[in-house]
Amino acid sequence: GPGVGKTTLLRDCCARVSSRYRVVIVDGSSEIAGDGDTPHRSVGKSRRIAVREDDNGGQKNAMLEALQNHTPEVIVADEISNLAEAVAARTITQRGVRLVATCHGHSLRDLRANSELSSLLGGFSTVILSSKEQRYDGHKKTAVERLGRPLFDAIVEVKSHN
């Protein structure tokens, strides 16, 4: 939720990573790098792409523009929030570019249950277990399986102090 430090963590990540890699920030709300002519100094050497509000594909298009036109080694995107942006995120990682991103939800479990965003974690499906399967415990006839590889090597769940 708001006020737990996600933006501060993203800024610090941008500053640290940009000392070694070409970092492009896709900043839909101008919260990470600010809205001035030059990115805020808290993001180090990172470059920024503003998301055009008059563009229907907004953040998705900006993510793909960053990938295609700015030769990034790392793309930072704030608030991936729909299927089109999740697909763009997968495209970024499939092209060998590292991705640092946030998604909103109350927990990692919320993200896993979100049909549009769960693909960021590899996607999930519920399967029915046969009574002959080793993982069938005699009670629960279903299991959740991951469909593919997650986009991220690490996931940080940021929670409030309350």
Backbone hydrogen bonds, N-H to C=O, Kabsch-Sander energy under -0.5 kcal/mol:
donor,donor_aa,acceptor,acceptor_aa,energy
4,V,1,G,-0.8
9,L,5,G,-2.4
10,L,6,K,-2.4
11,R,7,T,-2.6
12,D,8,T,-2.3
13,C,9,L,-2.5
14,C,10,L,-2.7
15,A,11,R,-2.5
16,R,12,D,-2.5
17,V,13,C,-2.9
18,S,14,C,-2.4
19,S,16,R,-0.8
20,R,17,V,-1.9
21,Y,17,V,-2.3
23,V,21,Y,-0.8
24,V,74,V,-2.4
25,I,47,R,-3.2
26,V,24,V,-0.5
26,V,76,V,-3.4
27,D,25,I,-0.8
27,D,49,I,-2.0
28,G,26,V,-0.8
34,G,30,S,-0.6
40,H,33,A,-2.5
43,V,40,H,-1.9
44,G,41,R,-1.5
46,S,43,V,-1.6
47,R,23,V,-2.8
49,I,25,I,-3.2
51,V,27,D,-0.8
52,R,50,A,-0.6
55,D,52,R,-1.1
56,N,54,D,-0.5
58,G,55,D,-1.4
60,K,57,G,-1.3
61,N,57,G,-1.4
62,A,58,G,-2.1
63,M,59,Q,-2.7
64,L,60,K,-2.1
65,E,61,N,-2.5
66,A,62,A,-2.4
67,L,63,M,-1.8
68,Q,64,L,-2.6
69,N,65,E,-2.8
70,H,66,A,-1.4
73,E,22,R,-2.8
74,V,22,R,-2.1
75,I,98,R,-2.5
76,V,24,V,-2.5
77,A,75,I,-0.5
77,A,100,V,-2.5
78,D,26,V,-1.2
80,I,102,T,-3.0
86,A,82,N,-2.0
87,V,83,L,-2.6
88,A,84,A,-2.1
89,A,85,E,-2.2
90,R,86,A,-1.9
91,T,87,V,-2.2
92,I,88,A,-2.2
93,T,89,A,-2.1
94,Q,90,R,-2.5
95,R,91,T,-1.2
95,R,92,I,-0.5
96,G,93,T,-1.5
97,V,92,I,-1.8
98,R,73,E,-2.2
100,V,75,I,-2.6
102,T,77,A,-1.5
111,L,107,S,-1.4
112,R,108,L,-2.3
113,A,109,R,-1.8
114,N,110,D,-1.0
114,N,111,L,-0.6
115,S,113,A,-0.7
118,S,114,N,-2.5
120,L,117,L,-2.2
121,L,118,S,-1.4
122,G,119,S,-1.2
123,G,118,S,-2.4
125,S,145,E,-2.2
127,V,125,S,-0.5
127,V,143,A,-3.1
129,L,141,K,-3.8
133,E,130,S,-1.5
136,Y,133,E,-1.4
137,D,135,R,-0.5
137,D,140,K,-0.5
141,K,139,H,-0.6
143,A,127,V,-2.1
145,E,125,S,-3.1
147,L,123,G,-2.4
148,G,122,G,-1.0
148,G,123,G,-0.5
151,L,120,L,-2.5
152,F,120,L,-0.6
157,E,155,I,-0.5
158,V,156,V,-0.7
159,K,157,E,-0.6
